[in-house]
Amino acid sequence: MLRKKAQPENSPVETEELIKVGNDLENPSVGAPKVNRAEPGCCRLFCEGFFVCLVTFCLATAAHVGYNTYYPSLSESAATANVPTAQKTAAVEIPFETAPKCTEAQLAGITKQINPAHTGCSEEVFKQECPITQETKASNPTWLVSYYSKRSDTSNFVAIASDCKNMFSVVAGSSPPPTGKVYCIVKDPAKAEEATKAMSGVAGLSVHNQALTRTGATTLDAFVGANIDGTINVLDLENGEEFEALAGGRKQALTRTEYLTYMFDWKGSWSGYGRNTKVITSMLDKLGFTCYWAGMGKLWRITSCMYREYGEAHKYWSHVACANRNLAPLLVEEMESLFDKTISG
C-alpha cells in the first residue's frame, strides 16, 4: 500500500533562521538598510485639497438644484425670477411670529374629528374616505361673513377670486355687504365670457381671462402689480393652479392679503413632488398667515398643529382658509375661536 509521505518538520537550524528573520523584520538592526518613505509633497496636498473642494461644490450644487426642483415654493430665486426690480424692492418685510403651538387637548380634538393618519388620507384618496376630505370638500365661510358683519367700515373692499359666484355669495351674505371691486380670474376664455354676462349687472366686477403661473409675466404678483393698489381683503384660489398662484404671489399679493382661501388636492398643480401640506403651510406661516382646514362652518387649525403625515406625500381633496396675523388680527381671533368651538363639539 502506498503511503503519503509526511512533510518533514523544520530542523532546529532552520527554525532558528526563521525566528531570526522574524525578529529582523520586527526589530531591524542598526546596520540594516533603511527604506526611505517619501513624505507627501505640497503639490500632492494641493491636488487632494482641490479635489475635495470640487466634490463638495458639486454636491452642494446638486442639492440646491434638487431643492429648487422639489420645493419651488420656498425658493427665493424661483419666486422672484422674471419679476421687475421695482416690484422686488417694493416687497414688504413681514415680521415673523408664528401662531401658538397646539395644546395636547387641541391635537386630541383634531385627531378625533379629522384624523390625518387615517388610511383613507394616504391610500386610494380618490375614494374620498379621508376624514379631512369628508369634512372640508365643501366649505361655508361663516367666520368671514361674521367678521365683515362686525366691521364698521366695509368700503373699498378688494377681492381676487377664481370662483366668482362663490365670492359674491359671501359678500352678499354680510350685513351690510362690503362695497368695492372683485377681480375674477378665469383661465378658460369661454368661462370668462360667461362670467362677464352673468355678473354684468353687479357693480364692481372685473373679469380677467388669465392663467396664473409661478414665474414670468403671468404670476399673481404681476397681476396685482398691474391692477391693484393697497390691501387685498380676500384672495380665493380654486382653479387647478393653486400652487403656482401661491408660489408666484409671495412678494406682492400675499403680503398684502388679509384672508386667503384655496383648494388643496392630490391632482392638478399639487401633484408635483414635495407639494404637501407642511411645505405650503410653512411658506404661508412665514408670510404671517395662520391656516385652517375649512369646512361647513367649522375650522381645524393646521399652523403650529403639525402632524408627521403633513410632511409626507399625503394629499387629499380639501379646502384651506388662512388669515393674516399682521393685517387682520381680529379675523384670526374669530377663526381661532371657531376652531376651539369646533373641536370641543
Secondary structure, 3 states (H helix, E strand, C coil): CCCCCCCCCCCHHHHHHHHHHHHHHHCCCCCCCCCCCCCCCHHHHHHHHHHHHHHHHHHHHHHHHHHHHHCHHHCHHHHHCCCCHHHHHCCCCCCCCCCCCCCHHHHHHHHHHHCCCCHHHCCCHHHCCCHHHHHHCCCECHHHHHHHHHCCCCCCEEEEECCHHHHHHHHHHCCCCCCEEEEEEECCHHHHHHHHHHCCCCCCEEEEECCCECCCCCEHHHHHHHHCCCCEEEEEECCCCHHHHHHCCCCCCHHHEEEEEEEECCCHHHHCCCCCHHHHHHHHHHCCEEEEEECECCEEECCCCCCHHHHCCCCCCEEEEEEECCCCHHHHHHHHHHHHHHHHC
